[in-house]
């Protein structure tokens, strides 16, 4: 499981012109799921992302997590994080899990974040979405679950 985590001042996601999720200061997490991911992968990655210390303290150092910053989280499914571009010009998505595997794990990831009492918004799984991100810093990190 992969999460492209971006620290933002604000962000929103919309489907067919209707906003489905919107946050202020916090994190946008673009979430990719591969074939061998499990519920444990989802739990591990949710905890890792929520506890990342990527918000600045009063000295300007990365010492605060979403909890201390009272940040919000916007989660967007992103199968293209498992796109393989090593051969040819068209990405291969064979490593991306099909919807019947990835959607329950996407839901588990969001459920775990909510269990940690974080404000979580989301996109619409499998939909064509427009995502507006106001990256802060910019701070962008790729975070991966443990290898299965």
OpenMM code with the backbone's topology and positions (N, CA, C; nanometers):
from openmm import Vec3, app, unit

residues = "UNK UNK UNK UNK UNK UNK UNK UNK UNK UNK UNK UNK UNK UNK UNK UNK UNK UNK UNK UNK UNK UNK UNK UNK UNK UNK UNK UNK UNK UNK UNK UNK UNK UNK UNK UNK UNK UNK UNK UNK UNK UNK UNK UNK UNK UNK UNK UNK UNK UNK UNK UNK UNK UNK UNK UNK UNK UNK UNK UNK UNK UNK UNK UNK UNK UNK UNK UNK UNK UNK UNK UNK UNK UNK UNK UNK UNK UNK UNK UNK UNK UNK UNK UNK UNK UNK UNK UNK UNK UNK UNK UNK UNK UNK UNK UNK UNK UNK UNK UNK UNK UNK UNK UNK UNK UNK UNK UNK UNK UNK UNK UNK UNK UNK UNK UNK UNK UNK UNK UNK UNK UNK UNK UNK UNK UNK UNK UNK UNK UNK UNK UNK UNK UNK UNK UNK UNK UNK UNK UNK UNK UNK UNK UNK UNK UNK UNK UNK".split()
positions = [
    Vec3(0.0856, -0.1170, 0.0000),
    Vec3(0.0000, 0.0000, 0.0000),
    Vec3(0.0897, 0.1227, 0.0000),
    Vec3(0.0524, 0.2199, -0.0801),
    Vec3(0.1286, 0.3444, -0.0913),
    Vec3(0.0380, 0.4636, -0.0641),
    Vec3(0.0956, 0.5621, 0.0037),
    Vec3(0.0251, 0.6872, 0.0266),
    Vec3(0.1168, 0.8015, -0.0137),
    Vec3(0.0701, 0.8827, -0.1063),
    Vec3(0.1396, 1.0055, -0.1385),
    Vec3(0.0764, 1.1110, -0.0486),
    Vec3(0.1529, 1.1574, 0.0495),
    Vec3(0.1012, 1.2461, 0.1536),
    Vec3(0.1485, 1.3880, 0.1257),
    Vec3(0.0529, 1.4806, 0.1200),
    Vec3(0.0860, 1.6202, 0.0963),
    Vec3(0.0310, 1.7053, 0.2105),
    Vec3(0.1184, 1.7879, 0.2660),
    Vec3(0.0747, 1.8839, 0.3672),
    Vec3(0.0090, 2.0002, 0.2931),
    Vec3(-0.1116, 2.0370, 0.3363),
    Vec3(-0.1880, 2.1380, 0.2636),
    Vec3(-0.2422, 2.2465, 0.3570),
    Vec3(-0.2700, 2.3622, 0.2969),
    Vec3(-0.3413, 2.4673, 0.3694),
    Vec3(-0.4917, 2.4495, 0.3524),
    Vec3(-0.5301, 2.3874, 0.2385),
    Vec3(-0.6689, 2.3523, 0.2121),
    Vec3(-0.6729, 2.2623, 0.0896),
    Vec3(-0.7824, 2.1859, 0.0768),
    Vec3(-0.7983, 2.0969, -0.0380),
    Vec3(-0.9444, 2.0561, -0.0502),
    Vec3(-0.9828, 2.0197, -0.1716),
    Vec3(-1.1175, 1.9658, -0.1915),
    Vec3(-1.1159, 1.8709, -0.3098),
    Vec3(-1.2161, 1.7839, -0.3135),
    Vec3(-1.2336, 1.6898, -0.4232),
    Vec3(-1.3788, 1.6981, -0.4671),
    Vec3(-1.3980, 1.6936, -0.5997),
    Vec3(-1.5338, 1.6995, -0.6521),
    Vec3(-1.5529, 1.5961, -0.7628),
    Vec3(-1.6767, 1.5551, -0.7767),
    Vec3(-1.7172, 1.4606, -0.8808),
    Vec3(-1.8342, 1.5239, -0.9556),
    Vec3(-1.8208, 1.5363, -1.0855),
    Vec3(-1.9236, 1.5980, -1.1710),
    Vec3(-1.9689, 1.7335, -1.1157),
    Vec3(-1.8723, 1.8131, -1.0693),
    Vec3(-1.9013, 1.9476, -1.0214),
    Vec3(-1.9524, 1.9572, -0.8790),
    Vec3(-1.9712, 1.8435, -0.8118),
    Vec3(-2.0207, 1.8445, -0.6735),
    Vec3(-1.9078, 1.8089, -0.5780),
    Vec3(-1.8848, 1.8950, -0.4786),
    Vec3(-1.7796, 1.8706, -0.3800),
    Vec3(-1.8201, 1.7524, -0.2926),
    Vec3(-1.7302, 1.6529, -0.2843),
    Vec3(-1.7572, 1.5344, -0.2020),
    Vec3(-1.6728, 1.5327, -0.0750),
    Vec3(-1.5671, 1.6123, -0.0715),
    Vec3(-1.4810, 1.6204, 0.0455),
    Vec3(-1.4026, 1.7499, 0.0421),
    Vec3(-1.3872, 1.8117, 0.1581),
    Vec3(-1.3185, 1.9407, 0.1654),
    Vec3(-1.2565, 1.9564, 0.3036),
    Vec3(-1.1309, 2.0026, 0.3066),
    Vec3(-1.0622, 2.0237, 0.4347),
    Vec3(-0.9906, 2.1579, 0.4340),
    Vec3(-0.9580, 2.2016, 0.5552),
    Vec3(-0.8688, 2.3153, 0.5728),
    Vec3(-0.7276, 2.2611, 0.5904),
    Vec3(-0.6547, 2.3172, 0.6832),
    Vec3(-0.5164, 2.2761, 0.7076),
    Vec3(-0.5093, 2.1289, 0.7451),
    Vec3(-0.4158, 2.0577, 0.6826),
    Vec3(-0.4010, 1.9166, 0.7147),
    Vec3(-0.3241, 1.8415, 0.6089),
    Vec3(-0.3740, 1.7199, 0.5776),
    Vec3(-0.3060, 1.6312, 0.4839),
    Vec3(-0.4012, 1.5832, 0.3751),
    Vec3(-0.3500, 1.5788, 0.2528),
    Vec3(-0.4173, 1.5063, 0.1453),
    Vec3(-0.3396, 1.3770, 0.1289),
    Vec3(-0.4122, 1.2663, 0.1308),
    Vec3(-0.3498, 1.1356, 0.1143),
    Vec3(-0.4064, 1.0708, -0.0108),
    Vec3(-0.3208, 1.0573, -0.1122),
    Vec3(-0.3561, 0.9834, -0.2329),
    Vec3(-0.3158, 0.8394, -0.2052),
    Vec3(-0.4129, 0.7480, -0.2060),
    Vec3(-0.3911, 0.6118, -0.1583),
    Vec3(-0.3960, 0.5105, -0.2719),
    Vec3(-0.2859, 0.4359, -0.2872),
    Vec3(-0.2784, 0.3292, -0.3860),
    Vec3(-0.2690, 0.1945, -0.3167),
    Vec3(-0.3388, 0.0952, -0.3727),
    Vec3(-0.3451, -0.0377, -0.3118),
    Vec3(-0.3016, -0.1408, -0.4153),
    Vec3(-0.2154, -0.2319, -0.3723),
    Vec3(-0.1660, -0.3361, -0.4621),
    Vec3(-0.2266, -0.4717, -0.4249),
    Vec3(-0.2003, -0.5697, -0.5070),
    Vec3(-0.2653, -0.7008, -0.4959),
    Vec3(-0.2424, -0.7752, -0.3649),
    Vec3(-0.1266, -0.7589, -0.3014),
    Vec3(-0.0993, -0.8367, -0.1796),
    Vec3(-0.1199, -0.7567, -0.0511),
    Vec3(-0.1884, -0.6422, -0.0593),
    Vec3(-0.2164, -0.5652, 0.0614),
    Vec3(-0.3257, -0.6327, 0.1440),
    Vec3(-0.3234, -0.6039, 0.2744),
    Vec3(-0.4161, -0.6654, 0.3695),
    Vec3(-0.4748, -0.5575, 0.4604),
    Vec3(-0.5658, -0.5985, 0.5476),
    Vec3(-0.6193, -0.5052, 0.6470),
    Vec3(-0.5079, -0.4547, 0.7371),
    Vec3(-0.4107, -0.5390, 0.7661),
    Vec3(-0.2957, -0.4968, 0.8464),
    Vec3(-0.2182, -0.3859, 0.7748),
    Vec3(-0.2042, -0.3973, 0.6432),
    Vec3(-0.1378, -0.2923, 0.5651),
    Vec3(-0.2117, -0.1597, 0.5821),
    Vec3(-0.3449, -0.1651, 0.5749),
    Vec3(-0.4273, -0.0445, 0.5869),
    Vec3(-0.4137, 0.0179, 0.7256),
    Vec3(-0.4181, -0.0651, 0.8293),
    Vec3(-0.4043, -0.0144, 0.9666),
    Vec3(-0.2663, 0.0487, 0.9877),
    Vec3(-0.1619, -0.0229, 0.9453),
    Vec3(-0.0252, 0.0261, 0.9619),
    Vec3(-0.0072, 0.1604, 0.8917),
    Vec3(-0.0508, 0.1692, 0.7667),
    Vec3(-0.0291, 0.2903, 0.6890),
    Vec3(-0.1111, 0.4078, 0.7426),
    Vec3(-0.2330, 0.3815, 0.7875),
    Vec3(-0.3151, 0.4883, 0.8461),
    Vec3(-0.2469, 0.5461, 0.9697),
    Vec3(-0.1965, 0.4597, 1.0566),
    Vec3(-0.1267, 0.5066, 1.1769),
    Vec3(0.0003, 0.5831, 1.1415),
    Vec3(0.0730, 0.5334, 1.0438),
    Vec3(0.1970, 0.5984, 1.0005),
    Vec3(0.1678, 0.7392, 0.9475),
    Vec3(0.0687, 0.7510, 0.8611),
    Vec3(0.0352, 0.8810, 0.8025),
    Vec3(-0.0147, 0.9795, 0.9087),
    Vec3(-0.1023, 0.9334, 0.9955),
    Vec3(-0.1596, 1.0207, 1.0982),
    Vec3(-0.0535, 1.0722, 1.1945),
    Vec3(0.0497, 0.9935, 1.2172),
    Vec3(0.1523, 1.0309, 1.3145),
    Vec3(0.2775, 1.0933, 1.2537),
    Vec3(0.2779, 1.1135, 1.1212),
    Vec3(0.3936, 1.1780, 1.0587),
    Vec3(0.4139, 1.3172, 1.1175),
    Vec3(0.5340, 1.3440, 1.1590),
    Vec3(0.5655, 1.4759, 1.2154),
    Vec3(0.6176, 1.5648, 1.1033),
    Vec3(0.5228, 1.6240, 1.0281),
    Vec3(0.5603, 1.7079, 0.9139),
    Vec3(0.5024, 1.8489, 0.9220),
    Vec3(0.4492, 1.8839, 1.0392),
    Vec3(0.4037, 2.0205, 1.0621),
    Vec3(0.5080, 2.0903, 1.1497),
    Vec3(0.5309, 2.2167, 1.1228),
    Vec3(0.6366, 2.2909, 1.1917),
    Vec3(0.5952, 2.3350, 1.3310),
    Vec3(0.6909, 2.3267, 1.4225),
    Vec3(0.6706, 2.3795, 1.5575),
    Vec3(0.7086, 2.5275, 1.5568),
    Vec3(0.7143, 2.5899, 1.6740),
    Vec3(0.7447, 2.7334, 1.6827),
    Vec3(0.8864, 2.7662, 1.6374),
    Vec3(0.9740, 2.6657, 1.6313),
    Vec3(1.1105, 2.6861, 1.5824),
    Vec3(1.1251, 2.6537, 1.4339),
    Vec3(1.0147, 2.6200, 1.3687),
    Vec3(1.0182, 2.5886, 1.2266),
    Vec3(1.0653, 2.4477, 1.1950),
    Vec3(1.0735, 2.3616, 1.2952),
    Vec3(1.1182, 2.2231, 1.2744),
    Vec3(0.9975, 2.1306, 1.2603),
    Vec3(1.0129, 2.0260, 1.1809),
    Vec3(0.9070, 1.9264, 1.1635),
    Vec3(0.8958, 1.8431, 1.2910),
    Vec3(0.8123, 1.8864, 1.3837),
    Vec3(0.7956, 1.8163, 1.5103),
    Vec3(0.6509, 1.7845, 1.5448),
    Vec3(0.5554, 1.8323, 1.4648),
    Vec3(0.4151, 1.8154, 1.4991),
    Vec3(0.3442, 1.7245, 1.3989),
    Vec3(0.2554, 1.6422, 1.4512),
    Vec3(0.1739, 1.5556, 1.3648),
    Vec3(0.0385, 1.6229, 1.3413),
    Vec3(-0.0454, 1.5549, 1.2683),
    Vec3(-0.1814, 1.6025, 1.2431),
    Vec3(-0.2585, 1.6196, 1.3746),
    Vec3(-0.2263, 1.5367, 1.4719),
    Vec3(-0.2938, 1.5453, 1.6012),
    Vec3(-0.2647, 1.6778, 1.6708),
    Vec3(-0.1356, 1.7099, 1.6860),
    Vec3(-0.0975, 1.8338, 1.7547),
    Vec3(-0.1423, 1.9572, 1.6766),
    Vec3(-0.1427, 1.9457, 1.5457),
    Vec3(-0.1778, 2.0587, 1.4588),
    Vec3(-0.3292, 2.0721, 1.4433),
    Vec3(-0.4036, 1.9720, 1.4951),
    Vec3(-0.5490, 1.9664, 1.4776),
    Vec3(-0.5852, 1.9727, 1.3293),
    Vec3(-0.5061, 1.8984, 1.2516),
    Vec3(-0.5252, 1.8956, 1.1069),
    Vec3(-0.6359, 1.8008, 1.0650),
    Vec3(-0.6818, 1.8209, 0.9442),
    Vec3(-0.7841, 1.7378, 0.8838),
    Vec3(-0.7190, 1.6543, 0.7738),
    Vec3(-0.7885, 1.5503, 0.7303),
    Vec3(-0.7319, 1.4616, 0.6286),
    Vec3(-0.8329, 1.4395, 0.5162),
    Vec3(-0.7857, 1.4505, 0.3933),
    Vec3(-0.8646, 1.4194, 0.2750),
    Vec3(-0.8003, 1.2997, 0.2069),
    Vec3(-0.8751, 1.1893, 0.1948),
    Vec3(-0.8236, 1.0660, 0.1341),
    Vec3(-0.8875, 1.0477, -0.0035),
    Vec3(-0.8011, 1.0229, -0.1029),
    Vec3(-0.8467, 1.0040, -0.2408),
    Vec3(-0.7846, 0.8751, -0.2940),
    Vec3(-0.8672, 0.7831, -0.3453),
    Vec3(-0.8145, 0.6599, -0.4037),
    Vec3(-0.7353, 0.6942, -0.5300),
    Vec3(-0.6210, 0.6264, -0.5482),
    Vec3(-0.5300, 0.6631, -0.6566),
    Vec3(-0.4563, 0.5397, -0.7074),
    Vec3(-0.5235, 0.4593, -0.7903),
    Vec3(-0.4616, 0.3357, -0.8399),
    Vec3(-0.3363, 0.3635, -0.9218),
    Vec3(-0.3238, 0.4844, -0.9774),
    Vec3(-0.2084, 0.5150, -1.0625),
    Vec3(-0.0770, 0.5209, -0.9842),
    Vec3(-0.0827, 0.5196, -0.8516),
    Vec3(0.0415, 0.5133, -0.7733),
    Vec3(0.1147, 0.3821, -0.7966),
    Vec3(0.0439, 0.2831, -0.8494),
    Vec3(0.1075, 0.1560, -0.8836),
    Vec3(0.1284, 0.1414, -1.0347),
    Vec3(0.1319, 0.2539, -1.1044),
    Vec3(0.1622, 0.2506, -1.2468),
    Vec3(0.3105, 0.2235, -1.2689),
    Vec3(0.3410, 0.1314, -1.3573),
    Vec3(0.4793, 0.0953, -1.3892),
    Vec3(0.5142, 0.1567, -1.5249),
    Vec3(0.6116, 0.2457, -1.5261),
    Vec3(0.6499, 0.3162, -1.6486),
    Vec3(0.7868, 0.2742, -1.7003),
    Vec3(0.8387, 0.1632, -1.6510),
    Vec3(0.9737, 0.1213, -1.6900),
    Vec3(0.9831, 0.0780, -1.8356),
    Vec3(0.8762, 0.0231, -1.8911),
    Vec3(0.8794, -0.0233, -2.0304),
    Vec3(0.7790, 0.0570, -2.1129),
    Vec3(0.8222, 0.0991, -2.2284),
    Vec3(0.7326, 0.1667, -2.3215),
    Vec3(0.6871, 0.3029, -2.2726),
    Vec3(0.5790, 0.3498, -2.3319),
    Vec3(0.5280, 0.4839, -2.3005),
    Vec3(0.3942, 0.4824, -2.2290),
    Vec3(0.3293, 0.3671, -2.2309),
    Vec3(0.2006, 0.3560, -2.1637),
    Vec3(0.2207, 0.2845, -2.0315),
    Vec3(0.1770, 0.3447, -1.9202),
    Vec3(0.1948, 0.2787, -1.7901),
    Vec3(0.1175, 0.1477, -1.7825),
    Vec3(0.1745, 0.0526, -1.7122),
    Vec3(0.1069, -0.0736, -1.6819),
    Vec3(0.0535, -0.0636, -1.5393),
    Vec3(-0.0694, -0.1044, -1.5200),
    Vec3(-0.1304, -0.0971, -1.3875),
    Vec3(-0.1565, -0.2356, -1.3297),
    Vec3(-0.0793, -0.3330, -1.3743),
    Vec3(-0.0990, -0.4716, -1.3306),
    Vec3(-0.0768, -0.4884, -1.1796),
    Vec3(0.0049, -0.4014, -1.1191),
    Vec3(0.0307, -0.4118, -0.9749),
    Vec3(-0.0799, -0.3483, -0.8903),
    Vec3(-0.1658, -0.2677, -0.9531),
    Vec3(-0.2773, -0.2062, -0.8796),
    Vec3(-0.3847, -0.3117, -0.8551),
    Vec3(-0.4334, -0.3175, -0.7331),
    Vec3(-0.5372, -0.4159, -0.6987),
    Vec3(-0.6689, -0.3807, -0.7677),
    Vec3(-0.7456, -0.4814, -0.8080),
    Vec3(-0.8770, -0.4550, -0.8666),
    Vec3(-0.9724, -0.4014, -0.7597),
    Vec3(-1.0811, -0.3367, -0.8028),
    Vec3(-1.1744, -0.2750, -0.7069),
    Vec3(-1.2260, -0.3682, -0.5980),
    Vec3(-1.2486, -0.4948, -0.6293),
    Vec3(-1.3034, -0.5856, -0.5268),
    Vec3(-1.2052, -0.6102, -0.4125),
    Vec3(-1.0773, -0.5873, -0.4372),
    Vec3(-0.9758, -0.5961, -0.3320),
    Vec3(-0.9489, -0.4588, -0.2724),
    Vec3(-0.9339, -0.3595, -0.3586),
    Vec3(-0.8891, -0.2280, -0.3118),
    Vec3(-0.9960, -0.1471, -0.2380),
    Vec3(-1.1212, -0.1559, -0.2796),
    Vec3(-1.2216, -0.0727, -0.2123),
    Vec3(-1.2387, -0.1073, -0.0642),
    Vec3(-1.2490, -0.2363, -0.0253),
    Vec3(-1.2593, -0.2654, 0.1188),
    Vec3(-1.1365, -0.2181, 0.1976),
    Vec3(-1.0181, -0.2242, 0.1369),
    Vec3(-0.8971, -0.1783, 0.2064),
    Vec3(-0.8920, -0.0255, 0.2145),
    Vec3(-0.9402, 0.0414, 0.1128),
    Vec3(-0.9548, 0.1879, 0.1146),
    Vec3(-1.0477, 0.2273, 0.2298),
    Vec3(-1.1595, 0.1562, 0.2423),
    Vec3(-1.2554, 0.1834, 0.3509),
    Vec3(-1.1918, 0.1562, 0.4882),
    Vec3(-1.1148, 0.0487, 0.4994),
    Vec3(-1.0480, 0.0145, 0.6260),
    Vec3(-0.9492, 0.1240, 0.6644),
    Vec3(-0.8743, 0.1762, 0.5667),
    Vec3(-0.7787, 0.2845, 0.5904),
    Vec3(-0.8507, 0.4074, 0.6476),
    Vec3(-0.9610, 0.4458, 0.5864),
    Vec3(-1.0382, 0.5622, 0.6326),
    Vec3(-1.0975, 0.5353, 0.7710),
    Vec3(-1.1504, 0.4159, 0.7914),
    Vec3(-1.2076, 0.3776, 0.9205),
    Vec3(-1.1035, 0.3910, 1.0324),
    Vec3(-0.9814, 0.3464, 1.0058),
    Vec3(-0.8749, 0.3537, 1.1060),
    Vec3(-0.8425, 0.4989, 1.1405),
    Vec3(-0.8362, 0.5862, 1.0397),
    Vec3(-0.8110, 0.7283, 1.0665),
    Vec3(-0.9221, 0.7878, 1.1533),
    Vec3(-1.0454, 0.7528, 1.1234),
    Vec3(-1.1587, 0.8039, 1.2013),
    Vec3(-1.1567, 0.7513, 1.3439),
    Vec3(-1.1133, 0.6258, 1.3618),
    Vec3(-1.1013, 0.5691, 1.4969),
    Vec3(-1.0018, 0.6470, 1.5815),
    Vec3(-0.9082, 0.7157, 1.5167),
    Vec3(-0.8091, 0.7967, 1.5874),
    Vec3(-0.8608, 0.9379, 1.6138),
    Vec3(-0.9906, 0.9579, 1.5923),
    Vec3(-1.0572, 1.0863, 1.6177),
    Vec3(-1.0047, 1.2004, 1.5306),
    Vec3(-0.9689, 1.1677, 1.4071),
    Vec3(-0.9295, 1.2695, 1.3113),
    Vec3(-1.0494, 1.3026, 1.2227),
    Vec3(-1.0581, 1.4280, 1.1795),
    Vec3(-1.1625, 1.4663, 1.0841),
    Vec3(-1.1161, 1.4198, 0.9470),
    Vec3(-1.1931, 1.3300, 0.8851),
    Vec3(-1.1545, 1.2698, 0.7583),
    Vec3(-1.2631, 1.2942, 0.6551),
    Vec3(-1.2236, 1.3449, 0.5414),
    Vec3(-1.3104, 1.3597, 0.4253),
    Vec3(-1.2552, 1.2670, 0.3174),
    Vec3(-1.3351, 1.2417, 0.2135),
    Vec3(-1.2876, 1.1496, 0.1103),
    Vec3(-1.3455, 1.1822, -0.0251),
    Vec3(-1.2801, 1.1243, -0.1258),
    Vec3(-1.3314, 1.1303, -0.2614),
    Vec3(-1.4334, 1.0196, -0.2801),
    Vec3(-1.4651, 0.9897, -0.4056),
    Vec3(-1.5584, 0.8813, -0.4377),
    Vec3(-1.4761, 0.7715, -0.5036),
    Vec3(-1.4714, 0.6559, -0.4406),
    Vec3(-1.3891, 0.5463, -0.4897),
    Vec3(-1.4257, 0.5124, -0.6342),
    Vec3(-1.3250, 0.5061, -0.7201),
    Vec3(-1.3425, 0.4654, -0.8594),
    Vec3(-1.3970, 0.5715, -0.9528),
    Vec3(-1.4306, 0.6890, -0.9012),
    Vec3(-1.4878, 0.7946, -0.9852),
    Vec3(-1.3774, 0.8804, -1.0475),
    Vec3(-1.4118, 0.9481, -1.1563),
    Vec3(-1.3243, 1.0516, -1.2109),
    Vec3(-1.3423, 1.1737, -1.1217),
    Vec3(-1.2345, 1.2177, -1.0603),
    Vec3(-1.2429, 1.3262, -0.9629),
    Vec3(-1.1544, 1.4433, -1.0026),
    Vec3(-1.1933, 1.5596, -0.9587),
    Vec3(-1.1104, 1.6789, -0.9685),
    Vec3(-1.0627, 1.7073, -0.8259),
    Vec3(-0.9309, 1.7128, -0.8081),
    Vec3(-0.8753, 1.7350, -0.6755),
    Vec3(-0.8009, 1.8682, -0.6774),
    Vec3(-0.8401, 1.9561, -0.5874),
    Vec3(-0.7747, 2.0864, -0.5746),
    Vec3(-0.6921, 2.0848, -0.4467),
    Vec3(-0.5617, 2.1002, -0.4638),
    Vec3(-0.4692, 2.0889, -0.3517),
    Vec3(-0.3871, 2.2168, -0.3406),
    Vec3(-0.3867, 2.2758, -0.2232),
    Vec3(-0.3013, 2.3908, -0.1954),
    Vec3(-0.1873, 2.3397, -0.1070),
    Vec3(-0.0841, 2.2869, -0.1739),
    Vec3(0.0296, 2.2248, -0.1064),
    Vec3(0.1018, 2.3293, -0.0227),
    Vec3(0.1342, 2.2943, 0.0997),
    Vec3(0.1980, 2.3846, 0.1954),
    Vec3(0.3446, 2.3477, 0.2079),
    Vec3(0.4311, 2.4322, 0.1601),
    Vec3(0.5751, 2.4077, 0.1719),
    Vec3(0.6480, 2.4245, 0.0408),
    Vec3(0.6315, 2.3393, -0.0539),
    Vec3(0.5520, 2.2168, -0.0539),
    Vec3(0.6183, 2.1041, 0.0246),
    Vec3(0.5344, 2.0272, 0.0918),
    Vec3(0.5795, 1.9081, 0.1628),
    Vec3(0.5017, 1.7910, 0.1056),
    Vec3(0.5721, 1.6979, 0.0409),
    Vec3(0.5111, 1.5803, -0.0210),
    Vec3(0.6000, 1.4597, 0.0058),
    Vec3(0.5419, 1.3536, 0.0610),
    Vec3(0.6172, 1.2325, 0.0940),
    Vec3(0.5469, 1.1075, 0.0445),
    Vec3(0.6233, 1.0099, 0.0008),
    Vec3(0.5685, 0.8780, -0.0330),
    Vec3(0.5885, 0.7883, 0.0903),
    Vec3(0.4788, 0.7318, 0.1376),
    Vec3(0.4829, 0.6461, 0.2555),
    Vec3(0.4289, 0.5092, 0.2130),
    Vec3(0.4983, 0.4019, 0.2526),
    Vec3(0.4546, 0.2688, 0.2136),
    Vec3(0.4357, 0.1801, 0.3358),
    Vec3(0.3434, 0.0854, 0.3220),
    Vec3(0.3212, -0.0103, 0.4299),
    Vec3(0.4358, -0.1105, 0.4301),
    Vec3(0.4400, -0.1893, 0.5360),
    Vec3(0.5405, -0.2959, 0.5433),
    Vec3(0.5225, -0.3900, 0.4265),
    Vec3(0.6287, -0.4500, 0.3845),
    Vec3(0.6190, -0.5503, 0.2766),
    Vec3(0.5552, -0.6772, 0.3323),
    Vec3(0.4619, -0.7331, 0.2577),
    Vec3(0.3936, -0.8556, 0.3004),
    Vec3(0.4757, -0.9778, 0.2671),
] * unit.nanometer
topology = app.Topology()
chain = topology.addChain("A")
for resn in residues:
    res = topology.addResidue(resn, chain)
    for name in ("N", "CA", "C"):
        topology.addAtom(name, app.Element.getBySymbol(name[0]), res)
